[in-house]
Amino acid sequence: MKKLQTGALIFILAVAFSWAQSLENAGIDYTTALQKKPGGERIAAFESYIKNYPDPAQNVFTKLAYYWLTVDNYKTKNYDKAIRHGEKAVQLGGMEPKLEAGVYLILGSSYGATNNKDKGVTWAEKAASFAQKNGIADIARQASALKNELSGAPKQPARPLTSLEKIGQLYQAQKYNEAVSMYNSFGAGDKNDDKIFEIYARSMMKAGKMDAAIKEFSDAYAKSKKAINAERLGNIYLAKSEKEKRFLDNAINYQIEAGLLYGRENNSKRRDALQTNAKYWLYEKYNYNAKIKKYNATVKPVKPVVSNDKEIKKLQYEYDKLDRDLQRKYVDIEMPGYEQDRLDKIQAQIEKLKKGASTPDASDPNAALAQELEKEKQRIEAEFRSLTDQAKKRLGL
C-alpha cells in the first residue's frame, strides 16, 4: 500500500490555496490555520478551527477544514482519523470536483491500509467513476490502480512514468533540487504544461531558489501578462516576506494584478480569491488582523443600540403631511415664521433620532477602540483601492 499512499496525494499540488471569505473572522482564522506547517501542526489548528466554527451551514470554511484534516491525517498515516474526517467531508458536500475525487481516493487507500479491503474497493471505484466523469485523469488512474491492488486483480505490466509523475514523485519525496534539474531537462512541450510548471515553481521556492525564480517568472510575466504568472510571483514574494516583511508590498501588488488579470480571463473564482488574498495581506502588513482578533476576544459585551427607525418613519410622515397642508394653506402668500417653526421642530426630532441610532453610547467601554479600529480599516481599504487603481493603469485595464 505504501507506494499508492504516496502517489495518491500528487493531485493536491494543483489545489487552490484560498477561497473567498464568508465571515470576516472565520476567513482570517481559516487562512491562519492553512498557513501552518502540514502535518501535526496544521491538524491541531484545524481541529481547533472546527470547534470554534462548528456549523458548516453558516461558514463554508468549516467544510474545507474537514478536507484538510482528511489530507493531513492521511499523510501522517493516521488512517482512522483520515477516514472519520473524510466521510464527514463527503457528508457535508460542497467541495470542488478535484477535492471531492481526492477525498474518495484517500478513503479508499485508508480503508485498504486498515485491512478493510471491501470498503477500500468501494471507495476506489467511486473515486475512479467520479474522476472519469469530471475529467480528472490522474486521480482516475490512481483510483483504478488502487482498486486492482485491493481486489487482488493481476498487476498490469509497468508502464513508463509520465513527466508529470516523475517530477511529482521527486517533489513528494522533498527532492526539490532534483525536481528543478529534471524540469530543466524537459523539452518545450513538458515545460509548457501548467501542472508540471506549477510543481517546478513550488520546487524552486522549497529549494530556496527565490531570486532565480523571481528572475525567471518576471521574464515570463514581461512576455505574457497572464494571471498565473502574476500569481506565481505573488506567491514567491509572499514566501520571501516571511523573513523580510518589506517584500510583502511586492506580494500584495502581484496578487492584485493577478486578480485583475483573472477577471480579464473570465475566471471569477480565481479573481475573487486573489483579491481576497491581497486585501488579507494588506491588513496583515499593518497587523490589523491580529488587532481585530484581540479586540473580539477581549471586548466586553454591551447593550445593543436600539433602532429608532420606527419613530423616525412616524415623524417623517407627520412632517410630510404638515408640509403638504401648509403648502395648500399658503398658496399665494408667504408662510408665517411660526408655521416654519413647526416644521423645523419635527425635523430636529428626526435628526436627533438618526444621530442617536448611529452613534454608540458614550458609556460603551468599547466605543473608543471600535472607532479607532474602524478608522484604520477605512484607511487600509482606501489604500487597497488606490493600489488597485495603480495596477489597472499598469496593466492598461
SESEKOL-499028 format. One record per atom (N, C-alpha, C): z negated, x, y negated. Coordinates in pm, whole numbers, plus 32768, in hexadecimal, padded with zeros to 4 digits. Layout:
<recs>
ZXY/...
</recs>
This chain:
<recs>
80008051807A/800080008000/800080557F81/7FD480D07F89/7FBF811F7F11/803E812F7EBE/80AD81487F03/8129815F7EBA/815280E47E6C/8148806F7EAC/816D7FF47E68/810F7FD57DF6/808E7FF27E0A/802D7FD27DA1/804980247D24/8079809E7D34/809A80F07CBF/811980BE7C7E/817E80A57CCF/81FF807B7C98/81FC7FF17C5C/819F7F9D7C89/819C7F137C5B/817F7F057BC8/814E7F6E7B8A/81277F637AFD/818A7FA17A9D/81FE7FCE7AD0/826280087A75/828D7FA27A0D/828F7F227A34/82BF7EBA79D9/826B7EAF795B/81EF7EDE795F/81967ECF78EC/81C87F1F7875/82157F87788F/82427FDE7822/82907F9377B8/82D57F2877E1/832B7EE17782/82E47E6D773F/82657E59775B/821D7DE57724/82007DFB7691/82137D957640/81F27D9F75B1/815E7DB675A0/813C7E037537/80B07E307528/805B7DCF74DA/80977D6C7495/80457D117447/808B7C8C7433/803B7C2A7414/806D7BA37402/803A7B6C737E/807C7B00734F/80527AC672D0/7FC57A8D72DA/7F7C7A91726D/7EF17A63726E/7EEB79CC7263/7E89798F72A6/7E6F79027297/7DEE78EB724B/7D89793D7265/7D0B7936721D/7CF179C271E6/7CC879CA7168/7CC17A4D7126/7C667AAF7170/7BEB7A88718A/7B8E7AE471CC/7BB67AFC725D/7BE77A93729E/7C117AA1732A/7C837B057336/7CDF7B0372D5/7D4E7B6172D8/7D227BEF72C1/7CC77C037263/7C947C897247/7C497CBF72C0/7BF27C6B72FB/7BA37C98736F/7BFD7CB473E7/7C687C6373F7/7CC47C797466/7D0B7D017456/7D3C7D1B73DE/7D817D9A73C5/7D247E0F73DA/7CA77DFF73AF/7C447E6973C2/7C2F7E867457/7C237E1B74A7/7C107E2C7537/7C8A7E6D7577/7D017E457549/7D7D7E797584/7D8E7F0D7569/7D537F3D74FB/7D5F7FCB74D7/7D0280247529/7CA77FE77575/7C4B803775C6/7C9880817634/7C5A80EA7668/7C99813976D2/7CAB80E2774F/7D2680DF7787/7D3E808E7800/7CDE80B47870/7CB3805178BB/7C5380687927/7BCD802A7906/7B6380707929/7ADC803A7919/7AB98014788C/7AE58065782B/7AC3804A779F/7B047FC9776E/7B847FB87792/7BC97F3E7765/7B9B7EC477B4/7B777ED67832/7B427E687882/7AC27E337841/7A687E8D781C/79EA7E6377DC/7A057E1A775A/7A687E4A770E/7A887E0C768D/7ABC7D7E76A0/7B147D6B7703/7B4C7CE57717/7AEB7C87775F/7A927CBC77B1/7A297C6777EB/79CF7C30777D/79B07C86771C/79617C5A76A9/79B07BF47656/7A347C0B764C/7A897BB475FB/7A8A7B25762F/7A997B1576B4/7AA17A8C76E9/7A1A7A4576E5/79AD7A9276D9/792B7A5476C3/79217A1F7634/79597A6B75D6/79547A427549/79B979D57529/7A2A79D67571/7A9379727559/7AB9793175E0/7A6478DA7615/7A7978A6769C/7AE2783876A7/7B0877FA7637/7B607785763D/7BF177AC7623/7C4477B0768B/7CD177D67679/7D22776E762D/7CED76F27627/7D35768A75DE/7D2D76A27547/7CC476E7751B/7CB17702748D/7CE8778B7465/7CF677E574C7/7D1A787074A7/7D7B78A7750F/7DF778BF74E7/7E5E78EF7543/7E3B7978757C/7DED79C87531/7DCE7A4F755F/7D747A5075DA/7D2B79E375F2/7CD679DB766A/7D2C79E276E8/7DA0799F76E5/7DFB79A57758/7E2C7A34776E/7E4E7A787702/7E7F7B00770C/7E127B607739/7D947B407716/7D247B937742/7D1B7B9277DB/7D317B1D7818/7D2F7B1578AB/7DA27B6578E8/7E147B6978A2/7E837BBA78D4/7E5C7C4D78D9/7E237C82786C/7DFF7D0F7868/7D8D7D2F78C7/7D327CD178DD/7CC97CE77941/7D057CF279CD/7D6D7CA379E7/7DB37CAB7A67/7DF37D357A78/7E397D627A11/7E807DE27A16/7E1F7E567A28/7DB87E5C79D4/7D5D7ED079D6/7D087ED47A54/7CDD7E607A87/7C917E607B04/7CE97E8B7B79/7D687E657B74/7DC47E907BDD/7DD87F287BD9/7DEB7F5D7B60/7E037FED7B54/7D8A803F7B7D/7D1180057B6D/7C98804C7B96/7C7080297C26/7CCA7FE37C6C/7CBA7FC07CFA/7C447F637D14/7C1E7F157CAF/7BB87EAE7CC2/7C047E2D7CE1/7C337E237D5E/7C927DBA7D82/7C567D2E7D7F/7BD87D207DA2/7B9A7C9C7D9F/7B9A7C637D11/7B757CB67CB0/7B767C887C25/7C067C717BF3/7C617CC57C20/7CEE7CB27BF9/7D1F7C2A7C29/7CF77C067CA4/7D1D7B847CDC/7CDF7B127C8C/7C5D7B1F7C6F/7C177AB47C27/7C537A9E7B9C/7C687B0A7B53/7C9F7AFC7ACC/7D327AD57ACF/7D7C7B077B33/7E097AE57B3D/7E1E7A517B59/7DCF7A1A7BB4/7DDC798B7BD2/7DB179377B5B/7D4F79687B0E/7D2879217A94/7D9979257A2D/7DDB79977A20/7E4B79A379C2/7EBC794479E9/7ED7793A7A6B/7F3F78DF7A9B/7F18784E7A7F/7E99782E7A95/7E6777A67A7D/7E76777F79EA/7E5877DC798F/7E6077BF7900/7EF177B378D1/7F4B7802790D/7FD877FC78EA/7FF37832785F/806A7814782C/808F783C77A5/80BA78CC7796/80CD79147805/80F879A077FC/819079A977EE/81BE7A1677B4/824C7A3177B3/82797A4B7842/82F87A2F7863/83277A3D78EE/83097AC5792D/831D7B3378E2/83087BB8791D/82757BCE793E/821C7B9D78E8/818D7BA97903/81667B55797C/819B7ADC7982/817A7A8179F0/81AA7ABA7A75/82247AED7A77/82597B2B7AF2/82037BA27B1B/81D77BEF7AB9/81827C637AD5/80FE7C3C7B12/80C27BCE7AE1/80437B9E7B1B/80587B737BAC/80C57B2B7BC8/80E27B047C53/80EB7B807CAC/812F7BE87C7B/813F7C627CC9/80B97CA77CE2/80657CAD7C7A/7FE17CEA7C89/7F8D7C9B7CED/7F937C167CE7/7F477BC57D47/7F757BE07DD5/7FFA7BEA7DEA/802C7C077E70/7FFB7C8E7EA2/80037CF47E4E/7FD97D797E74/7F427D817E89/7EF57D3A7E34/7E627D3B7E3F/7E337CF77EBF/7E707C867EDF/7E4C7C437F5C/7E717C9B7FD4/7EE37CDF7FCB/7F097D3B8036/7EA67DAC8044/7E747DE07FD4/7E157E4F7FD7/7D8E7E268010/7D707DA3800B/7CF17D718043/7D077D3480CE/7D797D55810C/7D997D2C8195/7DAD7C9581A6/7DC97C4E8139/7DEC7BC18143/7E847BB98133/7EC97BDF81A0/7F5A7BEF8197/7FA47B6B8184/7F6D7AFD81BC/7FB17A7C81AD/7FBC7A54811A/7F4A7A5F80D3/7F4E7A3E8044/7FA07AA37FF7/7F9A7B208023/7FEA7B877FE2/807E7B677FEA/80AC7B3C8061/81397B188074/815D7AA0801C/81027A3D8016/811C79C57FC6/813479E87F33/80DB7A3E7EFD/80EA7A657E70/81637AC07E5C/817F7B167EBD/81F47B6D7EB2/82757B1A7EB0/827B7AB27F04/82EF7A597F05/82FE7A117E7F/828B79E47E4B/828E799F7DCB/82BC79FD7D5C/828C7A7A7D61/82B57ADD7CFD/834B7AF77D05/837E7B077D80/840E7B237D92/84637AAF7D60/843C7A347D87/848879BE7D60/848779AA7CC9/841079B57C8F/840279A07BFD/844C7A0C7BAF/84437A897BDD/84857AF77B98/851D7AEA7BA0/85507AC37C14/85E07AB07C22/86127A407BC7/85C479D37BC1/85EA79607B6F/85EF79867ADB/859879E17AB1/858F7A067A24/85D57A8A7A04/861F7AC07A65/866E7B387A4C/861C7BB77A38/85A97BC07A7F/85527C367A72/85677C8A7AF0/85CF7CDB7AEF/85FE7D1D7B69/85987D7F7BA3/85527DCC7B4E/84F87E327B84/84847DF47BD0/844B7D867B9B/83DC7D447BE1/840F7CFD7C5E/84847CC07C55/84BD7C7E7CCB/84CE7CE37D3D/84FB7D5A7D1D/85117DC27D81/848C7DF07DBE/84287E067D68/83A67E337D99/83627DC67DED/83727D487DC2/83357CD97E0B/83727CC87E96/83F57CD87EA0/84387CCF7F24/840A7D3F7F80/83FB7DB97F48/83CB7E297F9A/833B7E117FC8/82E87DD97F6F/825E7DBC7F93/82577D528001/82A97CEB7FF4/82AC7C81805A/82D37CBC80E2/83397D1280E5/83647D4D8163/82F57DA281A1/82AE7DED814C/82447E438180/81D07DF181B8/81AA7D888170/81387D36819C/81597CE38218/81D67CB98222/81FD7C658294/82277CB7830D/82297D3A8300/824C7D908370/82E07D96838C/83337D70832B/83C37D75833F/83F07E068349/845A7E1E8395/848C7EA883A1/84AD7EE28319/84877F5E8303/84A07F9E8283/85357FB7826F/855F7F9A81F5/85EA7FB381D2/85FE804A81BE/8675807B81DB/868E810A81C3/8671812D8131/8633819E811E/861081C88096/868E81D58041/8688819F7FCA/86FA81A97F6E/86D6820B7EFF/873782467EC3/871A82A37E55/86D582587DE1/867482997DA3/8630825C7D31/868C82577CBA/868181EE7C6B/86CE81E57BEF/868F82437B87/86D8825E7B1E/86A382B37AB3/862582757A76/862581F17A67/85AF81AD7A30/853781C17A8B/854C81B57B0E/84DD81C67B6C/84AA82567B6D/850482B37B64/84DC83407B64/848383627AED/84B283407A77/8464836279FF/83E6830B79F7/83F082907A2C/837B82387A2E/830D826D7A87/833282A67AF9/82CE82E07B53/828A835A7B14/82D583AA7ACD/829A841E7A89/823783F17A1E/825C838879D6/82028354796E/8182831E79AD/818F82D17A17/811982997A5B/80BF83087A91/80FC83767ABB/80AF83E77AEF/8078843F7A7E/808E84147A01/805F845C798A/809E84E7797D/811684F579B3/8160857279A7/81C285637932/8189856078BA/81D5853B7843/823D85A4781D/821A86237826/827B868D7806/82F1868A7865/82D6866E78E6/834286667948/839A85ED792B/835C857F78FD/83AB850878DA/840785267865/83D685707803/842985967790/849C85EF77BD/847E864F7813/84E886A97846/8550865C7895/852185FA78E5/857F85AB7935/85DC855B78D9/85A285207870/85F584D27813/8661852B77D6/863B85A477B0/869C85FF7774/870B862777D4/86F186197857/8757863B78BA/87B585C778D8/8793854F78A7/87E584D978C1/886784DD7872/88C9849178A3/89458481785A/8935841977EC/899E8406779E/899983AB772B/8979831D7755/89AE82F177C8/8996826877F6/8904824B780A/88BD82A57851/882E82927869/87DD82A077E7/880582FD7793/87BB83117715/87C4829676BB/882E824A76C7/883F81D37674/87FF815776B1/87C681657729/878080F57768/86FB80DF771F/86E4806576ED/866C804A769C/85EA806576E8/85E480407769/8569805177B6/854D80E677CF/85B5813177EE/85A581C17804/857A82047782/85BA81DD7714/8598821A7694/850981F8766B/84DB817F768D/84528158766D/83EE81B076B7/840781CC7737/83AE82257784/83B282B2774A/842882DD7723/8437836076E5/83E5836A7664/83EF83027612/83A483007594/830F830775AD/82DF82B8760C/825182B8762D/822683407666/827D837B76B6/825E83FD76F1/825284687686/82AA84627622/82A484C275B2/821D84B8756D/81EF843D7555/816F84297510/80FB84577567/80FF843475E7/8093845A7642/808B84F27652/80FF8532764A/810285C47658/80DD860A75D6/80C285BE756F/809B85F974F0/810F8630749E/8188860B74C3/81FF863D747C/822185DF7408/81BE85C473B5/81CD8562734A/8238858A72E5/8232860572B5/828F8631724D/831E86347280/832F866072FC/83B686607337/83EA85D17346/83908578736E/83B684EB737E/83DD84AF72F7/838F84CE728F/83AD8499720A/843784C771DC/8456854971F1/84D9857D71C6/854A85357210/853A85277294/85A584EB72E2/85B9845972BE/854A840F72B2/855683817296/857C83667205/855683C171AA/858283B3711F/861983C47116/864D84237161/86DF84377163/872583BA719B/86EB83837206/8725830B7242/8720829671E1/86B2828A7197/86A1821C7137/8701822B70C1/871782A77098/877382BF7029/88028296704F/882482AB70CD/88AA828970FC/88B881F37118/884B81B67146/88518129716D/87D080E37142/87DB808F70DC/8767804670A9/87477FD07107/87187FF4717F/86F27F8F71E1/865A7F8071E1/862D7F0571FC/859E7EE871F8/85507F3E725B/85887F5372D2/85407F9D733A/8526802C730D/8584806872C3/856F80F17291/84FE80F7722C/84F9809371D2/848C808E7170/8406807771B5/84078021721A/838A80047262/8356808172A8/83B080CE72E7/83858149732A/834B81AE72C9/838981BB7255/8351821571F0/82C881E571C3/82B9816271B4/8237812C718F/81CD814C71F6/81F181417276/8192815E72E2/816981F172E3/81CA824A72C9/81AC82D972C8/814D82FB7255/816B82C771DF/811282E1716C/808982A17181/8086823171C7/800681F271E5/7FB2824C723F/7FF3828A72A0/7FAC82E872F7/7F7B836272A8/7FCE8393724C/7FA5840571FA/7F3183E1719C/7F2B83627174/7EC283397116/7E3883377156/7E33833C71DC/7DB08340721E/7D6683C171FB/7DB2842C71E0/7D7484AC71B9/7D7884C17121/7DE4849170E2/7DF184A07051/7E1784177016/7DB783D86FD4/7DC9834F6FA5/7E3B83416F41/7E6183B06EFF/7ECB83A86E9A/7F4F83786ED5/7F62838B6F58/7FDF83606F97/7FE582C96FAB/7F7682856F8E/7F7481F46F9E/7FD881B26F3F/7FEA81EC6EC9/804B81B56E69/80D881B46EA5/80FD82236EE7/818282296F27/818E81C06F94/812581B26FE4/812781507052/813A80C4701B/80F180A26FB1/80FA801B6F77/818580036F40/81BC80646EF8/824280526EBE/82AD803F6F28/82A5808C6F94/8309807C6FFE/82F77FF9704A/827B7FCC7058/82657F4B709A/829C7ED97045/828B7EE36FC1/82C37E7D6F67/835C7E7D6F72/83977EF46F70/84297EFE6F7C/84587EC77003/840E7EE7706C/84327EB470F1/842F7E1C70F2/83C87DE170B6/83BF7D4F70B1/84347D127067/84597D4D6FF5/84CB7D1A6FA8/854D7D256FF8/855D7D96703D/85D77DAA708A/85DD7D4F7105/856B7D377144/85697CD671B2/85927C4C7180/85677C2B7104/85917BAC70CA/86277BA670B9/86637C15708B/86F47C1A707C/873B7C0F7103/86F87C41716B/87327C3C71F2/87127BB9723B/86D67B5A71F3/86B57AD57229/86517ADA729D/85F77B3D7297/858D7B4772FB/850A7B2172B5/84F17A9F72AC/847E7A6F725E/83F97A97729C/83F37AA17320/83747AC47362/834A7B52733F/83A67BB17346/83857C3B7323/83727C49728B/83BF7BFC723D/83AC7BFF71AC/831C7BD97188/82ED7B6971BF/82657B3B71A1/81FC7B9F71D2/82157BD87248/81B47C387280/81A87CB47229/821B7CE871F9/82177D6171A7/81DB7D46711D/81F67CD270E4/81BA7CAF7064/81237CA17072/80F77C6470E0/80687C5670FA/80287CDE710C/806A7D357157/80377DBD716C/802A7E0870E9/80937E037098/80937E4D7019/80207E1F6FC0/800D7D9B6FB7/7FA07D686F63/7F197D8F6F9C/7F0B7D8C7022/7E8D7DB37061/7E6A7E43703C/7ECC7E9D7046/7EAF7F2A702B/7E9B7F466F97/7ED67EF36F40/7EB97F006EB2/7E277ED86E97/7DFA7E6E6ED6/7D6C7E496ECE/7D157EBB6F05/7D437EF56F73/7CF67F616FB2/7CED7FDB6F56/7D577FF46F0C/7D5880656EB0/7CE4805F6E4D/7CC27FE66E23/7C567FD46DC2/7BD37FA86E06/7BD07FB36E8B/7B577F916ED7/7B307EFE6EC6/7B927EAA6EA3/7B757E1D6E89/7B527DD16F09/7B947DF36F77/7B787DAF6FF5/7AE57DBE701C/7AB07E38700F/7A257E517032/79C77E086FD2/79EE7E016F53/799A7DBA6EF2/798F7D266F13/7A007CEA6F37/7A017C5C6F5B/79AE7C446FD9/79BF7C9D703B/79757C8D70B8/78DF7C97709E/78B77CF7704A/78297D087029/77F67C8F6FDC/78477C5E6F7F/78207BE96F30/78097B716F8A/78667B576FE5/785B7AE4703E/77E47AF0709D/77BF7B6C70BD/774F7B81711B/76C87B7370D5/76C37B8E7053/76417B91700E/762D7B1F6FAC/76987AD66F8C/768E7A6E6F26/762D7A016F50/75DF79D26EF1/757F79676F0B/75C578E06EF9/75AD78826F56/75EE77FF6F47/75B977B66ECC/761177756E85/75E977276E11/7623769B6E1D/75EB76436DD1/761B75B96DD3/76A875B36D9C/770575776DE6/778F75736DB6/779D75216D36/780175466CE7/781B74FE6C6B/785274746C8B/7818740D6C4F/784473846C67/78BF73696C13/7925732D6C51/799F73106C08/798A72A06BA3/79C672AF6B2C/79C072486AC4/7A4371FA6AB9/7A9872096B1D/7B1E71CD6B15/7B1971366AFF/7ABF70F36B45/7AB870616B3C/7A9270356AAF/7A2D70756A74/7A01705269ED/7A6B70756985/7AAE70E9699A/7B1A7112693F/7B8B70AC6941/7BAE707F69B9/7C19701C69C6/7BF66F9A697E/7B776F726989/7B496EF66948/7B526F0368AF/7B226F76687B/7B276F8B67E9/7BB66F9767B7/7C0C6FD76806/7C986FE367DD/7CD96F5A67D3/7CB46F00682E/7CE86E75682A/7CB96E3067AB/7C376E426789/7C006E06670F/7C486E3C6693/7C5F6EC16694/7CA26F006621/7D2F6EC76610/7D7B6EC0667D/7E056E8E6676/7E0A6DFE6648/7DAE6DAC667A/7DAA6D1E6656/7D8A6D0E65C1/7D236D586591/7CFE6D506504/7D6F6D8164AC/7DB36DED64D6/7E216E236488/7E916DBD647A/7EB26D7764E6/7F1B6D0F64E1/7EF36C9D6484/7E746C73648F/7E446C04643B/7E4C6C2963A7/7E236CA46388/7E246CD062FC/7EB26CDE62C7/7F0F6D0B631A/7F9A6D1862F0/7FD66C9062CE/7FB06C2D631F/7FE06BA56302/7F9F6B6B6285/7F1E6B8B6270/7ED16B5461FF/7EFE6B8F617A/7F1C6C11617A/7F406C5460FC/7FD26C826103/802B6C206100/80B96C3F610C/80F16C756088/80D26C2D601B/810F6C4F5F9A/80B06C935F39/80346CA85F61/7FD46CEA5F08/7F906D5C5F52/7F5A6DB85F05/7F186E2B5F41/7E966E025F85/7E7E6E395FFC/7E056E176047/7D8A6E536002/7D206E025FEE/7CA76E345FAB/7C666EA55FFB/7C1A6EF95FB3/7BDA6F6C5FF4/7B766F45605E/7B2D6ED56049/7AC96EB060AE/7B086E896133/7B866E56612E/7BCC6E3661AB/7BF26EB761F5/7C216F1A61A9/7C416F9C61E6/7BC46FDC6222/7B516FC661DF/7AD36FFC6213/7AB46FC4629C/7AD66F4662B1/7ABF6F076335/7B116F4E63A1/7B8E6F6B637E/7BE46FB363DE/7BB0704163F7/7B8A70846389/7B59710E6396/7ADB711663EA/7A8670B263DE/7A0870B1642A/7A2370AB64C0/7A84705464E6/7AA7704A6576/7AE770CC65A6/7B3F71056553/7B817182657A/7B1D71F3658C/7AB871F86536/7A51725F6541/7A03725265C4/79E971D465ED/79A471BD666D/79F971EF66E2/7A7C71D566D9/7AD772026743/7AD67299674E/7AE172DF66DC/7AE4737166DB/7A6173AB6711/79F3736C66EF/7970739B671E/7967739067B6/7997732067EC/7993730D687E/79F0737068C4/7A657389688A/7AC273E868C7/7A86747468CA/7A48749B685D/7A0B751F6855/7996752B68B7/794974C268C3/78D674C4691E/78FF74CD69AF/7974749569D2/79A174966A5E/79D8751C6A86/7A0F75676A27/7A5275E56A49/79FC76606A35/798B765069ED/793676C369D0/78BC76C36A29/789F77316A71/782877356AC6/77AA77256A73/774776EB6AB2/76C576DB6A72/768E77636A4A/765C776D69CF/762977ED699F/75B4781E69F1/757277BF6A36/750077E56A89/752A78186B12/75AB780D6B31/75DF783D6BB1/75CF78D56BB6/7580790A6C15/756A799B6C1C/75E679E96C43/764B79A26C7B/76C579E56CA7/773379E56C3D/771C79996BD1/778879806B71/77C07A006B35/77687A5A6B06/77987AD36AC2/77EC7B2A6B1F/77BB7B406B9A/78057B946BF8/78877B506C23/78817ACC6C37/78FA7A836C5E/79657A8F6BF2/793C7A826B73/799C7A8E6B06/79D57B1C6AFE/79807B7E6B16/79AD7C096B13/7A147C246B80/79F97BF06BF8/7A567C036C68/7AD87BB86C4F/7ACE7B426C13/7B467AF56BF6/7B9D7B3D6B8F/7B5E7B786B2B/7BAA7BC46AC7/7BF17C3B6B07/7BAB7C7F6B62/7BE87CF26BA5/7C5C7CC66BFD/7C497C546C3F/7CB57C1E6C93/7D317C006C3F/7D1D7BC16BCD/7D8E7BA06B76/7DD47C1F6B45/7D867C866B28/7DC17D046AFA/7E157D456B68/7DE07D446BE4/7E287D806C54/7EA87D326C72/7EA07CAD6C6C/7F167C5C6C87/7F7F7C6E6C19/7F517C826B9E/7FB17C9E6B33/7FF67D246B4C/7FAA7D876B7D/7FE67E086B9F/804A7DF86C11/80287DA46C72/80827D8E6CE3/81057D506CB3/80FC7CF06C58/81767CB26C21/81CA7D196BD6/81867D706B8B/81CD7DD86B41/82137E396BA0/81CD7E626C0B/820A7EBD6C6D/82817E7B6CB2/82777DF96CCB/82E57DB06D09/835E7DAA6CAC/83447D916C2D/83B37D8E6BCB/83F77E166BC1/83A77E806BC2/83DF7F076BBC/84357F246C38/84037EF76CAE/844E7F0D6D2A/84D27EC26D29/84D17E476CF1/854E7DF96CE8/85B57E436C93/85887E806C26/85E47ECB6BD0/861C7F436C18/85C47F8B6C62/85F580006CAE/865D7FDA6D15/864A7F656D52/86A47F3A6DBE/871A7EE96D8A/87197ECB6D08/87877E7B6CD0/87847DEC6CFD/870C7DB66D12/86FF7D2B6D42/86E07CCC6CCF/
</recs>
